[in-house]
């Protein structure tokens, strides 16, 4: 087993189990379950909102994490779950394009991860940090959260949220109770329970929905305990199709998620006490994330990303073992084959997910604001004010740019256009104000 030699970070906590230490079987099962619970709520919410199969997301999360562990040489204790940054682009894209076109675009998002990882291996990461400073990434993250706000509110209010039809006071009450439970869990619970407010909110909201009689239990009764997961198989369920216009929607988002990835790695470095940027290397971590996204897209799952909730589990439990992370990944794959479980998830009423999402999407937007605060961005500087303002209005206003090159139509809209605009402004505006 490989050993670490460079311990240049001062550990936040001393480990109960270090990265390569292996727990006993039943101890490992319990510890892995904690990571499973931490990632579960957010991971199943993404396919619920986009219409992709829940079982595909779970299996992609598990196998993607195992691929990540393999590519990073079993040295970085990070878990990969479904990425929220792609929710709105996937939802919009599936409404106007074929499944094959959308999944192919997501596959190429993973390829872009790999390409960026290879460039970092050759040229370092300073160019990427210069391309994506906090003044660009922070407002784009705010756009992600605020752009999803109407989705959460519609699910909480309407029986047909997609068409804003069927205004329901019952739905509103269920959503408010779910939101209240989630807020209380987030604010008052400590330790590992404090890391799973979304899961607690979903469970509490589901029980509430049962009491209000808006849960359809028939599909659960008619589903066997073990079942083949719902996956989208290439050339069987869809035909991979290149749509360069759709690439323009998906690929710019990768730069935002990679910035988030780097932030997570910095936190893991501090907690574990090792410089993973050097060994096994930031490039391996980003490539691992990209390969996981490529695999996920081939079976109909959403793109993956490292999860802050699971980083929190590392800090609280002081269990850094890669065996525990791998165990959680295996449990996620197993859950994908439990028919009753996926049927229960699919039976969750939309106001339950809407209530949870009101808080969750708000937290995403607030995290972008927090990035600006932590970086001490000076908004007395007109350059910073201009960049943030343009990103926010273009992104939240869902501006779009339609054009044709040759016979190929391109469409750049919403968050993707906001990210591109922010990157361009950051590159061309002078960093020092003229007197």
N, C-alpha and C positions, 0 to 999 in steps of 0.2 A: 504494500500500500504506500502511495506517495506521501512524503512528509513535507511540511511547510518549513522553510528556513527563515523567511523574511517576516517577522512579526513587528512591523513598524508602527502599527496602530495600537494605542492603548485601549484595552478592552473596556467596554461599558460594564460588562458583567463577567464573572468567572463561570465557565461552563460546568454543567452537571455531566454532560456528554459532549466531547469535542467532535469535530467534523467527521473523523473517520472511526470513531468509537461506535461499536454495535451493541444495541440494547438486547436484553433477553426477549424472547418472542412475545409473550403477553404484555410485557412492559412496552415493547415497541408498538404493539397493536393499539394500546391506549394512547400513546404519544402521537402516533400517526393519525388517530381519530380526531385529535385536537386540531391538526392542520386541515383535515377534511372538513370539519365543521366551520373553520375560519374562512375557507374559500368558497364554501357551498352556496351561500345566499347570493353572492355576486355572480358566481359562475353560471348558475341556472337562470338568473334574471336576464342575462344577455340573450340566450336563445328564446326565452319567453317573449321578449320584446321584438326580436327580429323575425320570429317565425321559423328559425332553424331548429333542428331536432335537439331536445334536451339530452338524450342519450349520446348523441354525437359530441356535444360540448363536454360532457363528463369524460368520455373516452379520450377525446382530443386533449383535455386537460391532463389526464393521467399519463398517457403515452407521450405527450409533448414534454411533460416534466421529466420523464425517464430519458427521452432523447437529449434534453438539456443537461441532465446529470452526466450522460455519456460524453457529450461534446465538451463539457467543462472538466472532464477527467475526474468527476466525482469530488470536486473541491469546493463548490459553491452551494450552500444550503438554501436554495430558492425554489419556491413553488410557482408554477405557471397556471393562470386561470384565464377566463374569457375577458377580452379587452372591451372596456366601455367606450373607448374612443371611436370604435367602428359601428356603434349601434345605429346612429342616424344615417350614415352613408349606406349601410347594408339595407336598412328598411326602405329608404328612398330608391335604391338601386333595384331591389327586388320588385318594386312596384312598376318599374319601367323597362326592365331588362330580363333576360332569361336567367335561370339558375346557373347554367353553365358559364355565362358571361360574368356573373357576380363572383362565383367561386374561383374562376380563373384569375380575376383581378386580385382577389385576396391571396391567391397562391403567389402571384408576382409581388405582392407586398412582402411576403416572406423572403422572396428572392432578393428584394431590395435590402432587407435586413442583412442578409448574407454578404451582399456586395459592400455595404457600409462597414461590416465587420472586417472584411478583407482589406479595405482601404485603411481602416484604423490599424490593422496589423502592419501595414507597410508605411504609413505616414503619421501614425499617432492620432490622438483624439482632439488636439487643440483646434483643428479646423472645424470640427463638428460643434464644439463648445462656442466658437466664434460665430458660427452660422445660426445657432439656437441659444442665444442668451436669455435670461429670465424675462426680459422685456418683450420677447416674442412668445416664448413658451407659456408664460403665465396667462396672458390674455387669451391665447388659443385654448388653454385648459378651461378657462372661464366660459368660452364659447361652447365647449363640449357640454358642460353642465347646464348652462342656460338654454342651449339649443334643444336639450332633451326635456326641459320643463313642461312644454305643452303636452308631451307624451304622457308624463306622469299625471298631470291634472285631468287630461281626457279620460285616462283609465279610472281615475277616482270618481268621475262624475257621470259617465255615459255607459249605457249597456252595450252600445256599439261605438266604441271609442274611435275606431278608424274613421267613422263618418260623422262623429259628434252628434249622434242621434240617441234618443232614449234617456233623457235626463232622469236620474234616479236618486232620490233622497236616501234610499237604502244603501246604494253604492257609496254615497258620500259619508254616511255614518260608519260603514265598515272601513272605509279608507281612513277616516279620522281616528278610529279606535286603533287601527293598525299603526298609523303614524305615531300615536301617543305611546303605544307599547314600545315601538322602536326608539323613540326619543328617550323614554325612561331607561331602557336597557343601555343605551349609549352613554347616558349621563351618570347613572347611579351604579351600574354593575362594574366590578373590578376584576382584575386578573384575566384569565382566558375568556370568561363570560363577557367581559367588556369588549372583546374582539369580535363577537358574533351578534351584534345588535340586529343586523339584517336578518339573520336566520331566526332569531328570537321573535322579531317582528312578523316574519312570514308565518311562523307557527301560531303565534297569538292571533294574527289576522285570519288565518285559516279556520281556527276554532270559532272565532267570531262569525265568519261567513257561514259555517255550519249551523250555528244558532239562528242565523237570519234566513237559512234555507236557500242559499244561492250557490251551493256546491252540488255539481252533478256527480254522484257516486257510482253511477252505472258503469262507466268505462273502467273504474277500478275493480268492480266486482267481476267484470268480464275479461279481465287481463290475468294471465297466469303469473305465478311468482317469478319464474325464469322465462325470459323471452329474448329473441334476437333483437339487438338494439336497432333503432331506426337510424340508418346511415345512408348517405347519398354516395353511391358507388359510381365512379367515372365510367362513361360509355354504357352504363346500365340505367342509372337514374338521371343522368345529365351528360351532355356532351361538352367538354371543355372548349370554350370559344373565346378567341381574342377580341376584346373591345377596347381599343386604345383610348377612346373617350372616357370609358369607365376607369381606366388606369389613372387618368388625370384626377379622378375623384378620390381614389383609395391611396395612391402612393404618397402624396404630401403628408398624410396623417402619420405615416411611418416615422417621419422626423420628430413629431411630437411624442410618440410613444417611446422612441429611442431615448429622448431626453428624460422621460419618466423612468426608463430603465436605468439610465446612468445614476439618477437620483437614488433609486432603490439600492443600487450596488454600493454607493457611498455609505448608506445607512448600514448595510450588511457588513461592510468593511469595519465600521466602527464597533458594531456589536460583537462580531466574532474576533476582531483583533488582528486581521490579516489584510494585506493589500491584494485583493483579487484582481485589481486592474493590472497588476504585474504577473501574478501567478494564480490561475492559469492564463489571465489576460482578459481585458475588456472585450477584445475582439471575439474570443470564444464564447463569452456570455451573450453577446448580441447575435452571433451566428446561431447559437443554441436556441435563442428565442425565435429567430427567423425560420429555422428548420421545423420547430414546433408549429409555427403558423402555417408553413407549407403543408405539413401533415394534416393539420386540422381542416384546412380548406379542401383537401382531397376527399374527406368523408362527410363534408357538410357542416363542419363546426366553425365557430367564429375565430378570428385571430387571437393569439394568446399574448399574455404579458405577465411579468413578475408581479406578485401580489403583496401589497403593503400589510394586509391582515396577517399573512403568514410570517412576515418579518417581525411583526409584533409578537407572535407566538414564540419566536426564537428568543426575543428579549425577556419575555415573562417567564418562560419555562427554563431558560438557560440550557436548552437541548439543541445543540448545533448539528447533531448527527445527520449525515446524508442518508443513512439507512432509514431514518424516521421519515424524511421527505419522500424517499422512494416508496416507503410503505404507504404513505398517504396517496401517492399516485396510483399504486396498485388497487387500493380500496376504491378510488374514483372509477377506475376501469370496471371493477366488479359491479359497482352500483349501476353502471350503464347497461348491464345485462339483467338487472332486477326489474321485471316488467311492472310489478305493483308499484315500485318506487317511482318510475318515470310516469306512470299513470297518475299517481298522486300529485306530482309536480305539475303535470299538464292540466289537472283539475283545479288548480289554484285560481280563484276568480280574479278578474282584472282589478277590482278595487283594492284587493290585498296588495298586489304588486304596485298599484298606483300609490297607495299610502306609503309603502316602503321607499318607492322611487322619489317621492317628494323630498324626503330627507337626503337620500343618497345622491341624487343629482345636484341638490344644493351644496352638499359637501364637496362634490367635484368642482363646482364653480368656486367655492370658497377656498379650495386648495390652490387654485390658480392665483387668487388674490393673496393667499399666504406666501406663495412663491415670490411675489413682488415685494411683499413686506420683508421677508427674510433676506432678500437680495438688496434691501434698502434702496429701491429704485426711487430716484428723485424726480417727482412730477413737476417740479419747478423748471426742470429741463424740458424745453419745448420738443426736443427730439423724442424723448420718452413718451410725452403726452400724445404726440402725433401717432407714433407707432401703435400704442395701446388703443387709442380712439378708433383708428381705421380698422384694426383687427376686430374689435368688439362690434362695430356697426355692420361691417361686411358679414361677419359670422352670424350674429344674432338676426340680422335683417335678411339672411338667406339670399344674398346677392348671388347672381350666377353669370357666367361668361360663356356664351355659346359661339363657337367658331369652327371653321372647316379648313383643314389643310389637305389639299388635293381633293380626294373624295371621302376623306375620313372626318367624321364629325367629332368634335371635342366639347366637353361640357365641364366647366370648373365652377363649383358652387359651394356656398355655405362655408363650413369649417375649412375645407381644402383651399378654397380661394382666399380665405382670411389668413391661413398659414403662409401661403405663397406671398401674399401682399406684405405680411409682416417681415418675412425673410428678405424680400427685395428692399423694403424701406430701411431695414437694419443695415443692409449692405451699402446703400447709396447715400443715406443721410449722414452728414458730417458728425463725428462723435463729439466735437467741441463746438459750442455755440459761438457764433461770430459776435463781436462787440458792436 
